[in-house]
Amino acid sequence: ETGVTQTPRHLVMGMTNKKSLKCEQHLGHNAMYWYKQSAKKPLELMFVYNFKEQTENNSVPSRFSPECPNSSHLFLHLHTLQPEDSALYLCASSHRAGHTDEQYFGPGTRLTVT
Amino acid sequence: TQLLEQSPQFLSIQEGENLTVYCNSSSVFSSLQWYRQEPGEGPVLLVTVVTGGEVKKLKRLTFQFGDARKDSSLHITAAQPGDTGLYLCAGITRPSNTGKLIFGQGTTLQVKP
C-alpha cells in the first residue's frame, strides 16, 4: 500500500451503533488529520495530531472520538451519531503540522447514519 | 463567515476552452494550496504557493498567488475532459504548529467533449 488508506470506504450505521473508521499513512509523516466533507459545504477540519499528540479539536461533538496510537495510524470512533453526521470523512497526513506543510488525503469513508 | 470564497461555484465548458477559477479572502495566508478532487476520492494536491506574486505552472494549469497573499487564481488552458472535477483552494492563515488548513467551498468543473 502507498499513500494514505482508509477503511471502510462505505459505512451505514444506525444512531445507536458504535463503529470506527481507520486511517493509515505509508508516507513517514508525523501529522495526521480528520476532516468532514458535507455536500455544498467546505471541508471542515475536525482533529489534528502531531507526533501522536492531539493539537487541535475543532469543537467536535463528543460522539466523535479520535485515537492516534502511533504516527502511522489514526482512528475515529463513532457512537450515537445523528443523521446530520452523514458525510464523507477524510483522513490526511503531512510531514508535520506547520505553516507550509502539504497534506495528502486518503480516499475517504462515505458514512450514512440512518 | 466564509474565510475563503471561491468563484465560480460551478463551471461547465466545452473541451478546448480556457477558464479561470478564483479564490479570495480578506485574510492574509502564509501559504495557499490547490487541490483537485474526483468523485469518490479524496483531494489530490496540485500545487502550493508561498510567496506573494508567485506564479507556478503545471502543464496546462497556471496558479498565481496575489501580491498581498489574500487571493489566488487557477487558469486552465485548452481544458480537457480529464480536467473535470472539484477544485479546492486551501490556505493556512498564519505560521502555526497546528497546520490548520482553511478550505474554500470548491469549484465544480465539467469539461464536455
Boltz contact constraints between the chains, C-beta under 6 A:
constraints:
  - contact:
      token1: [A, 42]
      token2: [B, 103]
      max_distance: 6.0
  - contact:
      token1: [A, 42]
      token2: [B, 105]
      max_distance: 6.0
  - contact:
      token1: [A, 43]
      token2: [B, 103]
      max_distance: 6.0
  - contact:
      token1: [A, 48]
      token2: [B, 98]
      max_distance: 6.0
  - contact:
      token1: [A, 55]
      token2: [B, 98]
      max_distance: 6.0
  - contact:
      token1: [A, 56]
      token2: [B, 98]
      max_distance: 6.0
  - contact:
      token1: [A, 90]
      token2: [B, 42]
      max_distance: 6.0
  - contact:
      token1: [A, 97]
      token2: [B, 97]
      max_distance: 6.0
  - contact:
      token1: [A, 97]
      token2: [B, 98]
      max_distance: 6.0
  - contact:
      token1: [A, 97]
      token2: [B, 99]
      max_distance: 6.0
  - contact:
      token1: [A, 98]
      token2: [B, 99]
      max_distance: 6.0
  - contact:
      token1: [A, 99]
      token2: [B, 30]
      max_distance: 6.0
  - contact:
      token1: [A, 99]
      token2: [B, 92]
      max_distance: 6.0
  - contact:
      token1: [A, 99]
      token2: [B, 95]
      max_distance: 6.0
  - contact:
      token1: [A, 99]
      token2: [B, 96]
      max_distance: 6.0
  - contact:
      token1: [A, 100]
      token2: [B, 31]
      max_distance: 6.0
  - contact:
      token1: [A, 100]
      token2: [B, 50]
      max_distance: 6.0
  - contact:
      token1: [A, 101]
      token2: [B, 99]
      max_distance: 6.0
  - contact:
      token1: [A, 102]
      token2: [B, 45]
      max_distance: 6.0
  - contact:
      token1: [A, 102]
      token2: [B, 48]
      max_distance: 6.0
  - contact:
      token1: [A, 105]
      token2: [B, 42]
      max_distance: 6.0
  - contact:
      token1: [A, 105]
      token2: [B, 43]
      max_distance: 6.0
  - contact:
      token1: [A, 106]
      token2: [B, 42]
      max_distance: 6.0
  - contact:
      token1: [A, 107]
      token2: [B, 41]
      max_distance: 6.0
  - contact:
      token1: [A, 107]
      token2: [B, 42]
      max_distance: 6.0
  - contact:
      token1: [A, 108]
      token2: [B, 42]
      max_distance: 6.0
